[in-house]
Amino acid sequence: MNKRDERSAATIRRGASAEAAEPEIKPDDPATLAPIGNVEGIRALGESVADALVNAVAQGILQPGQRLIEADLAAQLQVSRVPVREAIKMLQAQGIVKVTPNQGTRVAAFDAPIIDQVIEARVVLERIAVRDAAKVYRRNPRLLDRLREIVARMQRAARWSDWVELRKADVAFHHEICLASGNEVVLSLWTALARRTTIIFGRELASERDFAVVIRQHEEMVRLFERGEGDIEREIENHILRLWRPERTGVAAAASKPHKIDS
């Protein structure tokens, strides 16, 4: 393995294990490959491998159209080929990789039409989620502590300039709102989009590199939930569309009209 491959492999591994990393280790410190971790079961290990590959695409280490070779991925992540195969099946089902007979497996293209569709679906789902979650937070304000803890994670990530951790915290924030909404259908559909969202917005954020804006928008959403007033649906829509390039077709029109926060 040449030096470039070693650096790429190390970065893929760091993306998979960032959750377990000690806070004092900066993301750009030199690292050597290590096993993904003590994960029980092929399915769970496959999920970890899938997350590592998604993080690599989000970081630009793996590019759309790039071929994925099971043996190489297994060697870089220091796992057997079985969980790699399981991960590829998961990612194929989610539209993140494409498997073509006699041509192998490649990272799927994330072109404008696909991005439009993901954004459109996410806007609609999260407008419903924040509407329902707002009612829950009004009845039980202490549940907002979970969102505050995630914002604190973002602030720690900003101190280290750790974009991998910021993406994870961003996904966790929106997942927590979907959980709080109590809407099982929204949660299920949102979860199915989560990895695509990580890739699309991870690549967009990488071009912007503005921690302060990202954190500020999440803080504003927490404040709106605290006050129980304001157009939280419009706020979540603006947040999702913030990095969306204007030349794409408008998807916000598909979202429902704003609702007042009811008790």
C-alpha positions in Angstrom: 0.0 0.0 0.0 1.5 3.4 -1.0 1.5 6.4 1.3 -1.5 8.0 -0.4 -3.5 4.8 0.1 -2.3 4.6 3.7 -3.6 8.1 4.4 -6.9 7.4 2.7 -7.3 4.2 4.7 -6.5 5.9 7.9 -9.0 8.7 7.3 -11.8 6.2 6.4 -11.0 4.3 9.6 -11.1 7.6 11.7 -14.5 8.4 10.2 -15.8 5.1 11.3 -14.5 5.3 14.9 -14.9 9.1 15.6 -17.6 8.3 18.1 -15.2 6.3 20.2 -12.2 8.7 19.8 -10.9 10.6 22.8 -11.8 14.3 22.6 -8.1 15.4 22.8 -7.2 13.6 19.6 -7.5 16.0 16.7 -9.0 14.6 13.4 -6.0 15.5 11.4 -3.5 13.8 13.7 -1.6 10.9 12.0 -3.2 7.6 12.7 -2.8 4.0 11.9 -5.5 1.6 10.9 -7.2 -0.3 13.7 -10.1 -2.8 13.8 -13.5 -1.2 13.6 -14.1 -2.3 17.2 -15.7 -4.9 19.3 -19.0 -5.2 17.4 -21.1 -8.3 17.9 -22.7 -9.9 14.9 -22.1 -9.6 11.1 -25.1 -7.3 10.7 -23.8 -4.8 13.3 -20.3 -4.9 11.9 -21.8 -4.4 8.5 -23.5 -1.3 9.7 -20.2 0.0 11.0 -18.5 -0.6 7.7 -21.4 1.1 5.9 -21.1 4.1 8.1 -17.3 4.2 7.4 -17.9 4.2 3.7 -20.6 6.9 3.9 -18.3 9.1 5.9 -15.6 8.5 3.3 -17.9 9.6 0.5 -19.1 12.6 2.6 -15.4 13.7 3.1 -14.5 13.3 -0.5 -12.2 10.4 0.1 -14.4 8.2 -2.1 -15.8 9.9 -5.1 -19.0 9.3 -7.1 -18.3 6.7 -9.8 -15.3 5.2 -7.9 -15.1 1.5 -7.9 -15.2 -0.3 -4.6 -13.3 -3.6 -4.3 -14.3 -5.8 -1.4 -10.8 -7.2 -0.7 -9.3 -3.7 -0.7 -11.9 -2.3 1.7 -11.6 -5.3 4.0 -7.8 -4.8 4.2 -8.1 -1.0 4.8 -10.7 -1.4 7.5 -9.2 -4.6 8.9 -12.3 -6.7 8.8 -13.3 -9.8 6.8 -15.0 -9.5 3.5 -18.3 -10.7 5.0 -19.2 -7.5 6.7 -18.0 -5.5 3.7 -20.3 -7.5 1.5 -23.1 -6.9 4.0 -22.4 -3.2 4.0 -22.5 -3.0 0.2 -25.9 -4.7 0.2 -27.2 -2.1 2.7 -25.8 0.8 0.7 -27.1 -0.6 -2.6 -30.6 -0.8 -1.1 -30.3 2.9 0.0 -29.0 4.0 -3.4 -25.6 4.9 -2.2 -23.7 2.4 -4.3 -24.5 0.8 -7.6 -23.8 -2.9 -8.3 -23.6 -3.8 -12.0 -23.0 -7.3 -13.3 -19.6 -7.7 -14.8 -18.7 -4.2 -13.9 -18.5 -4.4 -10.1 -19.6 -1.9 -7.4 -19.3 1.8 -7.7 -20.2 4.8 -5.6 -23.5 6.2 -6.9 -23.6 9.6 -8.6 -25.2 12.3 -6.5 -26.3 14.6 -9.3 -28.7 17.5 -9.1 -31.9 15.5 -9.7 -31.0 13.0 -6.9 -30.1 15.8 -4.6 -33.4 17.6 -5.4 -35.4 14.5 -4.5 -33.6 13.9 -1.2 -34.0 17.6 -0.2 -37.6 17.6 -1.1 -38.4 14.5 0.9 -36.3 15.8 3.9 -38.1 19.2 3.9 -41.5 17.6 4.0 -40.6 15.0 6.6 -38.9 17.5 9.0 -41.6 20.1 8.8 -44.0 17.4 10.1 -41.4 16.3 12.7 -40.8 19.8 14.1 -44.6 20.5 14.2 -45.3 17.4 16.2 -42.1 17.7 18.4 -43.0 21.3 19.3 -46.1 20.0 21.1 -44.1 17.4 23.0 -41.5 19.9 24.0 -44.2 22.3 25.3 -45.6 19.5 27.5 -42.1 18.3 28.7 -39.5 21.1 28.3 -36.8 18.9 29.9 -36.6 16.9 26.7 -34.9 19.8 25.1 -31.8 19.0 27.2 -31.1 16.3 24.6 -30.9 18.9 21.8 -28.8 21.2 24.0 -26.3 18.4 24.6 -26.0 17.8 20.8 -25.4 21.5 20.2 -22.7 21.3 22.9 -21.1 18.4 20.8 -21.2 20.8 17.8 -19.4 23.4 19.8 -16.7 20.9 20.8 -16.3 19.8 17.2 -15.9 23.5 16.2 -13.0 23.9 18.7 -11.2 20.9 17.0 -12.3 21.9 13.4 -13.7 18.3 13.3 -16.2 18.2 10.4 -16.7 14.5 10.8 -18.0 15.0 14.3 -20.0 18.0 13.3 -21.9 16.0 10.6 -22.6 13.2 13.1 -23.9 15.8 15.6 -26.0 17.4 12.9 -27.6 14.1 12.0 -28.1 13.3 15.7 -29.9 16.6 16.3 -32.4 16.0 13.5 -32.9 12.4 14.5 -33.7 13.5 18.0 -36.4 15.8 16.8 -37.9 13.0 14.7 -37.8 10.8 17.8 -39.5 13.5 19.9 -42.2 13.9 17.4 -43.6 10.4 18.2 -44.4 10.0 14.5 -43.2 6.5 13.7 -43.7 6.9 9.9 -41.7 10.1 9.7 -38.9 8.5 11.8 -38.8 5.4 9.6 -38.7 7.4 6.3 -36.2 10.0 7.7 -33.9 7.1 8.9 -34.0 5.7 5.4 -32.7 9.0 4.0 -30.1 9.6 6.8 -27.0 8.2 5.0 -27.8 10.0 1.7 -28.3 13.2 3.7 -24.9 12.7 5.4 -23.2 12.5 2.1 -25.0 15.3 0.3 -24.7 17.8 3.1 -21.3 16.6 4.2 -19.9 17.4 0.7 -21.8 20.8 0.7 -20.5 21.7 4.2 -17.0 20.8 3.2 -17.1 23.6 0.6 -18.4 26.1 3.1 -16.5 25.3 6.3 -18.5 27.7 8.6 -19.0 26.1 12.0 -20.6 29.2 13.4 -23.4 29.3 10.9 -24.3 25.7 11.4 -24.2 26.0 15.2 -26.2 29.2 15.3 -29.0 27.7 13.2 -29.4 24.8 15.6 -29.3 27.1 18.6 -32.1 29.1 17.0 -34.2 26.0 16.6 -33.8 25.1 20.3 -34.8 28.7 21.2 -38.0 28.4 19.1 -38.9 25.2 20.8 -38.2 26.8 24.2 -40.4 29.8 23.5 -43.2 27.7 21.8 -43.7 30.5 19.3 -42.4 31.5 15.9 -42.5 29.6 12.6 -40.4 26.5 13.5 -41.4 24.8 10.2 -40.1 27.7 8.2 -36.9 27.7 10.3 -36.2 24.0 9.6 -36.9 24.4 5.9 -34.5 27.4 5.7 -31.9 25.4 7.6 -32.2 22.4 5.2 -32.1 24.6 2.1 -29.3 26.9 3.3 -26.6 25.2 1.2 -28.9 24.3 -1.7 -27.7 25.8 -4.9 -30.3 28.2 -6.4 -30.1 26.8 -9.9 -31.8 23.6 -8.8 -35.6 23.4 -9.2 -37.5 24.6 -6.2 -38.6 21.9 -3.8 -39.8 24.1 -0.9 -43.2 24.5 -2.7 -43.8 20.8 -2.0 -43.7 21.4 1.7 -46.9 22.0 3.6 -48.1 25.4 4.8 -46.7 26.4 8.3 -48.6 25.4 11.3 -48.9 27.2 14.6 -47.4 25.4 17.6 -50.3 24.0 19.6 -50.3 22.6 23.1 
